């Protein structure tokens, strides 16, 4: 008999609780990228026009954990659950465009 160990990764990307307007979105990652000011995951399909979910690189630990989970899902053909506030417009301050990107509040990798 074999024992299978399943690890579930969850990263909360904000120190405060998610906004009352936060929603959950199931993302099928097709791209993970790192830039000087942000890291992002691209989902297909997106949540309407929103196809990118990003975090700022101002906190390198948070950015690295976000990237690690997104890459793990991408290479293992897993989906992600991303929590975000659709009304959050702070993304442009770190390169997350208003027309197709939202800051991620948390990221989960699904089985």
N, C-alpha and C positions, 0 to 999 in steps of 0.2 A: 504494500500500500504506500502510495506517495503522498506526501504532505505538500500542499500548495500554499504559499504565503502570498497574499495580495496586499500590496501597499497602496494606500490611498493618500494622495497628496492634496493638501489644502493650504493656501496661502492667503492670509488677510493682508491686503495691500494698503490699508489705512489704519491709523491708530484709533480712530473713532468708529463707532458703529456705522454701517452703511445708512445712507439717507433713507427717509421714509418712502422716497420715490424710487428706490433701487429695484431693479428687475433682474431676473435670471435669464440668461441667454445661452442656449446650447450651441457651441461653436465647433464646426468641423475645420480644424486649422489647415491652411494651405500654404502659409508663409509665416516665418518668424524672423524678425529683423532687429538689429541693434544699430542705433545712431548715437551721436554724441549727447543728445538731449533726451532721448526716449528709447524704449524698446516696445515693440508691438507684435501682435499676432493678427494675421488676416484670416477671416472666416469666410467660408463659402458653403451655403449662402450666408449673407449677412442678416442683420436685423433691419430690414428695409435698406436704406442707403448706407447704414452704418456697417462697414465691413472690417474696420480696424478697431482694436482695443489696445490701449497703451498705458504705460506708466512712465513717469519721469525717471531719469537717471540721477536725480539729486540725492537719492538714497540708494547707493550701489547695492546694498544687501537686498532690498525689495526688488530692484530691477533684475538682479541675478536670479532670485527665486522665481519671479515671473517668467523669465526666459527659460530656466530649467524645466519648469512645468510645461510650458508651451512646446518646447522642443521635444520633451518626452512624449507628449501626445502626438505631435506631428510624426515622429519617426516610428511610433508604435501603432499608428492608425487608430488612435483613441479620440474621443470627443472631449471638449472642455465645457465646463459650466462657468460662465463669466457673470459676475454681478456688477452692474453699472447703473448709474443714474442717467437716463436719457436726457435730462435737462441740464446736466453738468456741462458748462461751457468753458471750463478752465484749461482744456486740452491745448488750445493754440499757444499757451505760454510755454509749452515744451514740445511743440511740433505736431500735435494731434489735431488735424484739421476739423473744423466744425461740420463740414459737409459729409464726412465719411468716417469719423473716428470719435470714440468716447474714452475717457479715462476709466480704467478698470478699478473696481473697489476690491474685488477678490477673484481668485481663479482656482478652479477645482479640476482635477483630471478624472474622467469617468472610466469605468471598467469597460 
